[in-house]
Amino acid sequence: MKHGKKYIESKKLIDRSVLYEPQDAVELVLKTAKAKFDETVELSVRLGVDPRHADQQVRGTVVLPHGTGKTTRVLVFAKGDKAEEAKAAGADFVGAEELITKIQNENWLDYDVIVATPDMMGVVGRLGKILGPKGLMPNPKAGTVTFDVGKAIKEIKAGKIEYRVDKNSIIHVPIGKVSFGKEKLTENFRTIMDAIIRSKPAAAKGQYLKSVVISSTMGPGVRINPLKVI
């Protein structure tokens, strides 16, 4: 892969033989973020688990203390009082069967998270082939299938993110924006890493944290010492 001049210059600031302390890694990411837009800072954690086994899945949610810096659009499937509760809590889109039809007929995907009340999951399930591949299907483990829609929406808007190990045993999550600065990004980093460590499956053997890397959207990765993440 060919990289631009800015990327190459940024890479020179990073010693690939070093595993950095978290705060030092964040500082390097900020120095190497040279795009003209407010880049997202992303975390990639490779775990010592085999996600092919159900007892080695790693998945959960956490509210980042300083949010992600992204405005999250929330769609809620609910009826009656729960629909009104969702609107009052700041949901961007609220509806029932009519939204099912809109998604099916128009492949409408102008939202980031879907929340549904349990009684709506029978009809929402029809959208599995559309929402599943996009990671948008509501799930009780992620707190997105609930009757407490007001709380769910407020947490999502406040910076709640879901983390989930992929087929390559890696978790990819955003931890904020470059504009957050060193202190806020470091605090968000420690919060998500604490959640990932707490989610270690009992069936996982050997070294759990294989590698921890952070980077900005357009910048090079900075490796963090897995023993110093908390």
N, C-alpha and C positions, 0 to 999 in steps of 0.2 A: 504494500500500500504506500502510495506517495503522500507525503505530508507537506504542508505549506511552511513558509519561512518562519512564521510565528511559532508554530508547533515545534519545529526543530530547535529554535532558540530556547524555548521553554524547557525542552527535554534536557538541555545542557545543565540546567539548574538542579536536576535530580540525580542523585547517586544511586544507580540501580542495585548496587551491592549492599545498600543500607536498608534496614527495616526501621522506619522512623517512629518516634513517639506520636500519638494522635495529634496533639496540638502543633507539633512541628510539621506534620504531614498537611494539616489544614492550612498552615501558613504558606507552605510551598504551593499548594493548589491555588491559593489566592494570588500568589506571585506569577503563576504560569497561566492564569486565566486572562487572555488578552483579546478576546472577542469584543465586538462593539455593543453586544447585548448583555443583559444580566444572566450569565450562564448558571445552569443548575449544577449543584455539586452532587455527584452520584457515588454511592457506596456499592462495592461488589465484594461479597464474602463467599469463599469456597469452603464448603463444609465436608467433614469426614463422615458423610452418611451416604446410604444407597437409596435414593428416592423411589426406586422400583419396589421397595418393600413398604407396606402400609405403616409398619411400626417405626419407620425411619423418616417419616414425613416431618418437615419443619414448616409450620405456618402459624401466623398469628397477626395481631394488630397492635399498634402502639400510637399514642398521641405524642407527637414531637412537641417539646416545650415551646418552640418558636415557629411551629408550622413548617410548611414546605415552600412558602413564597408563591404558591400557585393558587389561583382561584378555582376551586373545585365545583363543578356543576353536578348537582344531585338530582336524580330522577327518582320519584317515589311512586310505587304501586300501592294504592290504598283507597278505601272508600269511606264515605260518611264522616264521622268524627275524626277518624285517623287521617283522612285526607286534609281536613281543616287544620289538624295539629301539624301536619307536614308543611302546609303553606305558612303557618304562623312561625315555624322554626326556620324558615328561609329556604325551603326546597325550591329548586329552579323549575322543575316540572312535576306535576302531580296528576295522576289519573288512574284509569283501570283498563278495561277492555279496549277502549279507543286508542290507548297508547300501544297496546299489543298489536293492533291492526296497523298503526302507523309504522312501527318498527318492521313488521313483516312485509308490508307493501312498499315501503320507501327505503328500507335498510337504514333507518334513521339512527344515528349514533352520536348526536351532538351533546353528550354528557360524559362524565368521568366515573361516576359511581351510581349504582342502583340500590335503593333500599326498598324492601317489600314487607308488608305484613304477612304473617304465616298463612292467613286465609286466601291470599292472592297467589300463592306459589303454584297452585294447581294450573292457573292460566299462564303464569310467567314461565312455567316449565316448557311451554310450546316454543319459547324463544331460545332454547338451549343451543341449537345449531348456529344461531347468529351471535348470541352473547357469550357462549362458552369459549370459543377461540379468542375472543377479545378480552377475556378475564373480567367480564362485567356481570356474570351471573350472581345474583344475591346468594349469600351463604351464611348459615347460622354461626359458623366458626369465625367468620369475619365480622359478625355483629350486624350484618345487613339484612337479615331476616328477623324481624322483631316487631312487637306491637308498640314498643317504646320508640316510635319514629322520631319524636322530637329530640330525644337525647342522642340518637344515632346521627341525625343531621347536624346537630351542634358540634359533636365530636369530629365529624368529617370536615366540617367547615373550619374547625379550629386547628386542623393539621393531623388528623388521624390517618395513618397509612397502613396498608396491609403488606406483610412480607411473606414470601413463599419460595421454598427451594424449587429450582427448575430441574429438568431432566439431567442436567450436567452438574448437579449438586451445588449450584450457585444461587445466592440471593442477590437481586439487584433492587436497590431502593434509592430514591432521592432523599437527601438530608438537608436541603435548603438551597438558597441562592448565594452567589458570590457576594452580593451586597449585604448579606447578613453579618459578615465579618467573622473574625477568628473565634471569639467567645461563644456566640450563638451557634455556629456550626459545630464547634467542639462539643457543646452541650447536647445538641441534637444527635451527634454521632454516638456519644456515650449512652444516650437513652435507647437508641435502636440496637446497639450492640448488647446492652444489658438484656433487652427483650429476647434477642436471638440466643444468647447464652442460656437464659432461663427456659428456652424452648427445646433444649437439647433432649433428644429422645433417649429413653433408658436403653434402647437396643443399639445405640451408637457406640462403637468401640474405637479405641485408639484416639488420636488427636482429632478434636472436634473442629477447631478453627484452623483450616489449612492455609488460607491466605486472606488478607484483608487489604483492599485497595480502594482509594478514593481518587476522584478526578473531576475536573469541570467538563462541561459539555464538549468543548473543543480542545481541551488540554490533555497532556499525558497523565498516566496513572502514577500514583505515589503509594508505595507499599508500606503498610503499617505493621509493627511488631504485634503478632496475635496475643502475646503474653502481656501486652500493655494497653489493651483496648478499654479497660474499665478504670 
